[in-house]
Amino acid sequence: AVKSFPWWLVKLAAPFNATLREMVEMHYLWRLPVRLRNDKLVDILGAEPHTPLDSAVYQTLQGLGCLPAGAINQEAGEA
């Protein structure tokens, strides 16, 4: 079963832990929707670049050393 996150516990422990203090400070990001606009970025770049998901996952796993030697990215044909 999925339960809600115990924010009360984080707030209780926050005075003793820097990470938890920061979590309390950023709590609003969990409660309110956040929308980011990229109008200025598109004005500068022209078109918004998009990396295909398969390529991004392959490159990430390769960079982390999670793929066996010689693994091939089927989508991009990369080895």
C-alpha positions as CSV (number, residue, x, y, z in Angstrom):
1,A,0.0,0.0,0.0
2,V,1.2,3.5,-0.8
3,K,1.3,5.9,2.2
4,S,1.8,9.6,2.3
5,F,5.3,10.9,3.1
6,P,5.8,11.6,6.8
7,W,6.6,15.3,6.6
8,W,5.9,15.7,10.3
9,L,8.8,13.4,11.0
10,V,11.1,15.3,8.7
11,K,10.2,18.6,10.4
12,L,10.8,17.0,13.8
13,A,14.3,15.8,12.8
14,A,15.2,18.8,10.7
15,P,17.0,20.7,13.5
16,F,19.5,17.8,13.8
17,N,20.2,17.1,10.1
18,A,21.1,19.5,7.3
19,T,19.6,17.5,4.6
20,L,16.2,17.3,6.4
21,R,16.4,21.1,7.0
22,E,16.8,21.6,3.2
23,M,13.9,19.2,2.6
24,V,11.6,21.2,4.8
25,E,12.7,24.3,3.0
26,M,11.8,22.7,-0.4
27,H,8.5,21.2,0.9
28,Y,6.5,23.6,-1.2
29,L,7.7,21.8,-4.4
30,W,5.9,18.7,-3.3
31,R,2.7,20.6,-2.5
32,L,2.4,23.0,-5.5
33,P,2.7,22.3,-9.2
34,V,5.7,23.8,-10.8
35,R,5.7,24.9,-14.4
36,L,8.8,26.1,-16.1
37,R,8.8,28.2,-19.3
38,N,11.5,28.0,-21.9
39,D,10.6,31.0,-24.1
40,K,14.0,32.7,-23.5
41,L,15.9,29.5,-24.1
42,V,14.1,29.0,-27.4
43,D,14.8,32.6,-28.4
44,I,18.5,32.0,-27.8
45,L,18.9,28.5,-29.3
46,G,16.3,28.8,-32.1
47,A,14.9,25.3,-31.6
48,E,14.8,23.3,-28.4
49,P,17.1,20.3,-28.7
50,H,15.7,16.9,-27.7
51,T,17.8,13.8,-27.1
52,P,15.9,10.6,-28.0
53,L,15.1,8.7,-24.9
54,D,16.8,5.5,-26.0
55,S,20.0,7.3,-26.8
56,A,19.9,9.2,-23.5
57,V,19.4,6.0,-21.4
58,Y,22.1,4.2,-23.4
59,Q,24.7,7.0,-22.9
60,T,23.8,7.3,-19.2
61,L,24.2,3.6,-18.6
62,Q,27.4,3.5,-20.6
63,G,28.8,6.4,-18.6
64,L,28.0,4.8,-15.3
65,G,29.7,1.5,-16.5
66,C,26.5,-0.5,-16.3
67,L,26.7,-1.9,-19.8
68,P,28.8,-4.9,-20.8
69,A,31.7,-4.2,-23.1
70,G,30.5,-4.0,-26.7
71,A,26.9,-3.3,-25.9
72,I,25.1,-1.8,-28.8
73,N,22.5,1.0,-28.7
74,Q,20.0,-0.5,-31.2
75,E,18.2,2.8,-31.8
76,A,21.4,4.9,-32.6
77,G,23.6,2.1,-33.8
78,E,26.3,3.1,-31.3
79,A,28.7,0.6,-29.9
